């Protein structure tokens, strides 16, 4: 019995010894994720309206009362207040909780998928893509304040983790932007109306800065197929979809960029084998 107890204790010590160094890498972004999600919620609500993000105080949308620090604790405040304003009692909706949980999901997904050296870069990519996709889905806007920094951060991440690939990723950023910009220009010239926004071109350029030239065509292919599938599903569900129906392309680009960053090698091999 004593030998078994010693072996069990030894195994527990070994497990903790192996767990703690790993936890030090993934625990900080996971714990910080709800706070980041709360800030992303501010961006989603304010950027499309041109409202200040940093300087403006948070207020209740219904009664206008300034929210204190105890009203803004990610996840916890929503739970304690049961989703209602502390001052007027009006339901605040599920959006704050949803985006905080989404940001947490991004960090958890990244922690389960990439190495510790790429974890923070991956979280930043996921959080910005989440914000851009959310805004585009509801407003058909992809703000430059998100897409252009995402492109720059992608090049910085490449320089930090794989400097030999920096030129390749810079070319992918330029080609990603120019390809969709050309499509948008040709569509306007032929149809006399906009069919694709420059925000989509900038987002594809930003994604190219992260994934490189070899995976850039797959990003566009996956996004286009997903967009067509979504339009088909909407039509089957009874929604009216016509050639002039506005469909946000940013969310599909964001999903394809995220998946290629995480699983690019596997996706490339699968697509090549399937072709």
C-alpha positions in Angstrom: 0.0 0.0 0.0 2.8 2.4 0.9 4.6 1.7 -2.4 1.4 2.3 -4.3 0.8 5.6 -2.4 4.4 6.7 -3.2 4.0 5.8 -6.9 0.7 7.7 -7.0 2.3 10.8 -5.3 5.2 10.6 -7.7 2.9 10.5 -10.7 1.0 13.5 -9.3 4.2 15.5 -8.8 5.3 14.6 -12.4 1.9 15.7 -13.8 2.1 19.0 -11.9 5.7 19.5 -13.0 4.7 19.0 -16.6 1.4 21.0 -16.3 2.7 24.2 -14.7 5.1 25.3 -17.4 2.5 24.7 -20.0 -0.1 26.5 -18.0 2.1 29.6 -17.7 2.0 29.9 -21.5 -1.8 29.4 -22.1 -3.3 30.5 -18.9 -2.6 34.3 -19.3 -4.4 34.7 -22.7 -7.3 32.5 -21.6 -7.8 34.5 -18.4 -7.4 37.8 -20.3 -9.8 36.8 -23.1 -13.1 37.9 -21.4 -11.5 41.3 -20.8 -10.4 41.5 -24.4 -13.9 40.4 -25.4 -15.4 43.3 -23.4 -13.2 45.7 -25.4 -14.1 44.0 -28.6 -17.7 44.6 -27.8 -17.0 48.3 -27.5 -15.3 48.3 -30.9 -18.3 46.4 -32.5 -20.8 48.9 -31.2 -18.9 52.2 -31.7 -16.6 51.8 -34.7 -19.4 51.6 -37.3 -21.0 54.7 -35.8 -17.8 56.7 -35.6 -18.1 57.0 -31.8 -14.9 57.4 -29.7 -13.6 54.1 -28.3 -11.1 55.0 -25.7 -12.1 58.3 -24.2 -15.9 57.8 -23.9 -17.3 56.4 -20.7 -19.5 53.3 -20.8 -23.2 54.1 -20.2 -26.5 52.1 -20.2 -28.0 52.4 -23.6 -31.5 52.7 -22.1 -31.2 55.1 -19.1 -27.8 56.7 -20.0 -26.4 56.1 -16.5 -22.6 55.9 -16.3 -21.5 52.3 -15.6 -19.1 51.8 -12.7 -16.3 49.3 -12.5 -18.4 46.7 -10.8 -20.8 46.9 -13.8 -18.1 46.1 -16.2 -16.5 42.9 -14.9 -16.4 40.5 -17.8 -18.8 37.6 -17.5 -19.2 38.1 -13.7 -21.2 41.4 -13.9 -23.7 39.9 -16.4 -24.2 36.9 -14.2 -24.6 38.8 -11.0 -27.0 41.4 -12.5 -28.9 38.6 -14.4 -28.4 40.5 -17.7 -30.1 43.7 -16.5 -28.9 47.3 -15.9 -28.2 47.9 -12.2 -29.8 51.3 -12.4 -33.0 51.0 -14.5 -33.5 47.2 -14.5 -33.8 47.0 -18.3 -32.5 43.9 -20.0 -29.1 44.6 -21.7 -29.3 41.8 -24.1 -26.9 38.9 -24.7 -24.4 40.7 -26.8 -21.8 41.5 -24.1 -21.9 38.0 -22.8 -21.7 36.5 -26.3 -18.7 38.4 -27.5 -16.8 37.8 -24.2 -17.4 34.1 -24.5 -16.5 34.2 -28.2 -13.2 35.9 -27.3 -12.6 33.2 -24.6 -13.4 30.6 -27.2 -10.8 32.0 -29.6 -8.1 31.9 -26.9 -9.0 28.4 -25.8 -9.0 27.2 -29.4 -5.6 28.8 -30.0 -4.2 27.3 -26.8 -5.3 23.8 -27.9 -3.9 24.2 -31.4 -0.6 26.2 -31.6 2.7 26.2 -29.9 3.4 28.6 -27.0 5.6 30.8 -29.2 2.7 31.4 -31.5 -0.1 31.6 -29.0 -0.3 35.4 -28.4 0.0 36.1 -32.2 -2.8 33.6 -32.8 -5.0 35.1 -30.2 -4.5 38.6 -31.6 -5.3 37.3 -35.1 -8.5 35.6 -33.9 -9.7 38.5 -31.8 -9.3 41.0 -34.7 -10.9 38.7 -37.2 -13.8 38.1 -34.7 -14.4 41.8 -34.4 -14.1 42.5 -38.1 -16.5 39.7 -39.0 -19.0 40.7 -36.4 -19.1 44.3 -37.6 -19.3 43.3 -41.3 -22.1 40.8 -40.6 -24.3 43.5 -39.1 -23.3 46.7 -40.9 -21.5 45.6 -44.2 -18.5 47.7 -43.0 -14.9 46.5 -42.5 -13.2 49.4 -40.7 -9.7 50.4 -41.8 -8.8 50.7 -38.2 -9.1 46.9 -38.0 -7.9 45.6 -41.4 -4.8 47.8 -41.8 -3.3 47.1 -38.3 -4.1 43.4 -38.8 -2.0 43.5 -42.0 0.9 45.2 -40.2 0.7 42.9 -37.2 0.8 39.9 -39.6 4.0 41.1 -41.1 5.5 41.8 -37.7 4.5 38.3 -36.5 6.1 36.8 -39.6 9.3 38.8 -39.0 9.3 37.6 -35.4 8.6 33.9 -36.0 9.8 33.2 -39.5 11.9 36.1 -40.9 12.9 34.2 -44.0 9.2 34.3 -45.1 8.7 38.0 -44.7 9.0 38.8 -48.4 6.6 36.0 -49.3 4.0 37.3 -46.8 4.5 40.9 -47.9 3.8 39.9 -51.5 0.8 37.9 -50.3 -0.6 41.0 -48.6 -0.1 43.1 -51.7 -1.6 40.4 -54.0 -4.5 39.7 -51.7 -5.5 43.4 -51.7 -4.9 44.0 -55.4 -6.8 40.8 -56.5 -10.0 41.8 -54.9 -9.6 45.5 -55.6 -9.3 44.5 -59.3 -12.5 42.4 -59.1 -14.3 45.3 -57.5 -13.1 47.7 -60.2 -14.1 45.3 -63.0 -17.5 44.7 -61.5 -18.2 48.4 -61.2 -17.0 49.0 -64.7 -19.3 46.3 -66.1 -22.4 46.7 -63.9 -22.2 50.4 -62.9 -22.5 49.6 -59.2 -20.4 48.3 -56.3 -20.3 44.5 -56.0 -17.4 44.2 -53.6 -16.1 46.6 -50.9 -12.5 47.8 -50.5 -12.7 46.5 -47.0 -12.9 43.0 -48.3 -9.8 43.6 -50.4 -7.9 45.0 -47.4 -9.0 42.1 -45.2 -7.8 39.6 -47.8 -4.5 41.5 -47.9 -4.3 41.3 -44.1 -4.9 37.6 -44.2 -2.2 37.2 -46.8 0.3 38.9 -44.5 -0.4 36.1 -42.0 -0.6 33.0 -44.2 1.7 33.7 -47.2 1.4 33.3 -50.9 1.0 29.5 -51.1 -2.2 29.6 -49.0 -3.7 32.8 -50.3 -5.7 31.2 -53.2 -7.1 28.7 -50.7 -8.3 31.6 -48.5 -10.2 33.1 -51.3 -11.5 29.7 -52.5 -12.8 28.6 -49.0 -14.4 32.0 -48.4 -16.1 32.0 -51.8 -17.5 28.5 -51.3 -18.7 29.3 -47.8 -20.4 32.5 -49.1 -22.1 30.6 -51.9 -23.2 27.9 -49.4 -24.6 30.5 -47.0 -26.5 32.2 -49.9 -27.9 28.8 -50.9 -28.9 28.0 -47.4 -30.7 31.4 -47.1 -32.6 30.7 -50.3 -33.6 27.3 -49.1 -34.8 28.8 -45.9 -37.2 31.0 -47.8 -35.2 34.3 -47.8 -35.2 36.2 -51.1 -31.7 36.2 -52.5 -31.1 38.0 -55.8 -28.0 39.1 -57.7 -28.1 42.5 -56.0 -28.7 41.1 -52.5 -25.9 42.4 -50.2 -24.0 39.6 -48.6 -21.1 40.4 -46.2 -18.0 38.6 -47.5 -15.8 39.6 -44.5 -17.1 36.8 -42.1 -16.2 34.2 -44.7 -12.8 35.6 -45.3 -12.2 35.8 -41.5 -13.2 32.1 -41.1 -11.0 31.0 -44.0 -8.0 33.0 -42.8 -8.4 31.6 -39.2 -8.6 28.0 -40.4 -5.7 28.3 -42.8 -3.5 29.9 -40.1 -4.3 27.0 -37.7 -4.6 24.1 -40.1 -3.1 25.4 -43.4 -0.8 22.5 -44.1 -3.6 19.9 -43.6 -6.2 21.9 -45.6 -3.7 22.4 -48.5 -2.9 18.7 -48.6 -6.6 17.8 -48.5 -7.6 20.2 -51.2 -4.8 19.1 -53.4 -5.7 15.4 -53.0 -9.4 16.1 -53.6 -8.6 18.0 -56.7 
